[in-house]
Structure formats: C-alpha cells, structure tokens
Amino acid sequence: MAVAVPAVRYRRIAAELRRLRELKNLSAEEVAAQVDGVNLVKLSRYENARVQLKPDVVRSLLDFYQCDDELKEVLVEILRDKRRPGWVAGFEQLNPLYTDLIRLEETAAGIKSYESAYIPGLLQTRNYAHAIISSGVIKKPSVEERVDVRINRQSVLTRADNPLKLWAVIHESALTMGTAQGVMLDQLDKLLHFSRLPNVSIQIMSAMAPPHPGMTGPFSLLEFRQRDLDLVLLSGMFGGNWVEDPDHVDIYRGAFDEIMATALDLDQSLNLITEKRDKLK
C-alpha cells in the first residue's frame, strides 16, 4: 500500500502555488493558457487542494513561477513521498491527523515539543504508552495496536541517516504519575537513555517556574529543510489542529524559545530526572 501525502501538506503546497501565482500578478486564466497540461479547472483544484497533486504538473507550475530551486525540490519531493511504503499504512483506523503527524515526523529535520501532563510519545516506554492510551476514550484501533504505532514512531530518533532532532521540554508534573509498579521507574530510565543521544535534548519545566507561554497548552513545532514548510501541532483529546500560517508558526517558534529559557537547563533537568528515578528504586 502506498503512503498518502499528509493532507496538511497538500494544503500547504496548494497555498504555495496560489501565493506564487499572485506574487507574479498572474491571473488563473493567464497561467492556464501558458502552462502545458493545465486548464482553468485543474489550476483551481490544485490551488484549493481538491485533487491529487501530480509532481510533474506541480513542477511545471513552479518552473513557470520561477520558484526558488530549493523550495521547488522540497515541494516536489513531498509529493514523491506518497510512493514510498510505510509501516503506518497497516493502521487504517488511526485518526488521519495522527497519520499525518507520523509521516511528517519521518521527513522533518527536527521537532520542538512542549508537554505539560505526560512524557512525549517519541520518548515513552511501551508500558507507559499502554497506561496513557488505555485511559483514553478512543476505542479503535485497539490499545495494543496504538501502542505498537507509538513505539514504531521512535525509530526516527535512531535511524542511521539524519536522525530526527528532538528538543523536548516536559513539565515536572509529568515525571510523577500513579501507574503500576515499575512503570514510572522504567520511563524515567528511558528518558535518561534518550538524553544521551546526540540528537535529543530534554529540559524540565520546574513546578515552581514563573508564568510562561507553555501554560496555554502543549504543542509541537515540526521543522523542515525549508522554513516556510514548518508546522505546529496543537494537541487535543481527538487529535489536535495544525497551525499552518508561517506567521503564526513563528509566534510558536518564539514561544518555544521563551519556554526553553524558563525551564531548567539541560544538566539541571537530567539531575532532576535522576533524582526522581532514584526515589522510585
């Protein structure tokens, strides 16, 4: 089964096609008349993400608009990704937004994440993930299947080529949770293990920290080779919402910088995790 391009990516490419056309002060009629394989109806559907985007047509439009070469290659490569097999393809019952996240994690250069209540999914143990997932209201796919997906996601952190760079800020309250014996001990051990990876940085937001932007809720900033393609995911019970507008994404980028500055530094954070881990032994 082929991997579908994340819907959020189709919307982003569509918006870019429309932006580039308007930047050139071209009408849709003018473009349709000058670009092979494009008519007025097709162009409208492309600019509104209402049809499958074909790499050759997108490339023709980007060439016509004299798009920056780097951005052009990134956009076309995104469309090629749908032809690559993906382990997530076997989990059809997953929330589409969640499958979008998984596929975007596989192509992102880095993620900056703030979590206020629990350990980020990319850093969870199997038993901790099971405890979190089984407490939810979503019944399909099964808890075990969703746990498998969550653990499989972590391969982006340890892949041989260009492992994902993760910077996670976690509220101190997430380091303490009522679970079966040994679950939190193993989870804190795993946090310490992940922190030793050169591409993973973990900070803890102290329970005594002053007010900071993370108090409005958890979010993840996904960063790509082309900054204009960066996205923010706002978490919720049934998945969440994407923030796609570059100006709004930049607001979250600045917010994360403030969160990092407010949290304990890396060494202090690891010391706190170690201290809490040792108390559970």
Secondary structure, DSSP 8 states (H G I E B T S, - for coil): -B----HHHHHHHHHHHHHHHHHTT--HHHHHHHSTT--HHHHHHHHTT-S---HHHHHHHHHHTT--HHHHHHHHHHHHGGGSB-GGGG-TTS-HHHHHHHHHHHH-SEEEEEESSS--GGG--HHHHHHHHHTSS--SS-HHHHHHHHHHHGGGGT-SSS--EEEEEEEGGGG----STTHHHHHHHHHHHHHTSTTEEEEEE-TT----GGGG--EEEEE-SSGGG-EEEEEETTEEEEE--HHHHHHHHHHHHHHHHHS--HHHHHHHHHHHHHHT-
